[in-house]
Amino acid sequence: MAAACSGSEKMAKEPLKSNDQWMAEGYLSAMVKHDVNAEAPCNYMIEVKSMGLMEAGEIPKVFMKDGMTVWVKVVPQRRMSICQGSTPAELQDIKKRED
């Protein structure tokens, strides 16, 4: 189970870091997207600026807010996509962005 999906509902406060520091640690800038017309797991996905819409599996509930900006570590997967127009990915970590 990925660290981001450990069941904890609390969002840990991260020390303030610059965008360059987050990217140096392997995080990508992203936004949570909610489609009210889609069924799970396609109703919540992550849009990564450099990769497009990612079908990231289970997103912790605390991050299930449409338009929330986040930092993510995702690894694209070589499997068929369940959600139309998305790329399957493993969500390794997710942190709230302080923009």
C-alpha positions in Angstrom: 0.0 0.0 0.0 1.4 3.4 -0.9 2.2 5.9 1.8 -0.4 8.3 0.5 -3.1 5.7 1.0 -2.3 4.7 4.5 -5.7 5.5 5.8 -4.7 8.7 7.7 -7.3 11.4 7.2 -5.0 14.2 8.4 -3.1 16.3 6.0 0.4 16.8 7.4 1.7 20.3 7.3 4.8 20.4 5.1 7.5 22.9 5.6 7.4 25.7 3.0 9.5 24.8 0.0 10.0 26.4 -3.3 8.6 24.9 -6.5 12.2 24.0 -7.5 12.7 22.1 -4.2 9.5 20.1 -4.6 10.5 19.2 -8.2 14.0 18.3 -7.1 12.4 15.8 -4.7 10.6 14.2 -7.6 7.1 15.8 -7.1 5.0 17.1 -10.0 2.6 20.0 -9.9 -1.0 18.8 -10.2 -4.7 19.5 -9.6 -7.4 17.2 -8.3 -10.3 16.9 -10.8 -13.8 15.8 -9.8 -16.4 14.6 -12.4 -19.8 14.4 -10.8 -21.1 12.4 -13.8 -18.5 9.7 -13.6 -18.5 6.6 -11.3 -15.6 5.6 -9.1 -12.7 5.3 -9.7 -13.1 7.8 -12.6 -14.9 10.5 -10.6 -11.7 11.8 -9.0 -8.5 12.0 -11.0 -5.3 14.0 -10.9 -4.3 16.3 -13.7 -0.5 16.6 -13.9 0.6 19.6 -15.9 3.3 17.7 -17.8 1.4 14.4 -18.2 -2.3 15.2 -18.5 -5.1 13.4 -16.7 -3.9 10.5 -14.5 -6.0 7.6 -13.4 -4.3 7.4 -10.0 -6.3 4.8 -8.2 -7.3 5.5 -4.6 -6.9 9.2 -3.7 -7.0 9.8 0.1 -10.4 11.4 1.0 -8.7 14.5 2.5 -7.6 15.4 -1.1 -11.0 14.8 -2.8 -11.7 18.4 -3.5 -12.2 19.6 -7.1 -9.6 22.1 -8.0 -7.3 21.4 -5.1 -3.7 22.0 -6.1 -1.3 19.3 -5.0 2.2 18.0 -5.4 2.3 14.3 -6.5 4.7 11.5 -7.2 3.1 9.3 -9.8 4.5 6.4 -11.9 2.7 5.7 -15.2 1.5 2.1 -15.4 1.5 -0.3 -18.4 -2.1 -1.4 -18.2 -5.3 -0.6 -19.8 -7.0 2.5 -18.7 -10.4 2.2 -17.0 -11.2 5.9 -17.4 -11.6 7.4 -20.8 -9.0 10.0 -21.8 -6.6 9.2 -18.9 -3.3 7.5 -18.3 -3.1 4.7 -15.6 -0.7 5.6 -12.9 0.4 4.6 -9.4 0.0 7.4 -6.9 3.1 7.1 -4.7 2.7 10.3 -2.7 0.5 13.4 -2.6 0.9 16.7 -0.7 -1.2 19.8 -0.6 0.3 22.7 -2.4 0.5 26.1 -0.6 0.2 28.4 -3.6 
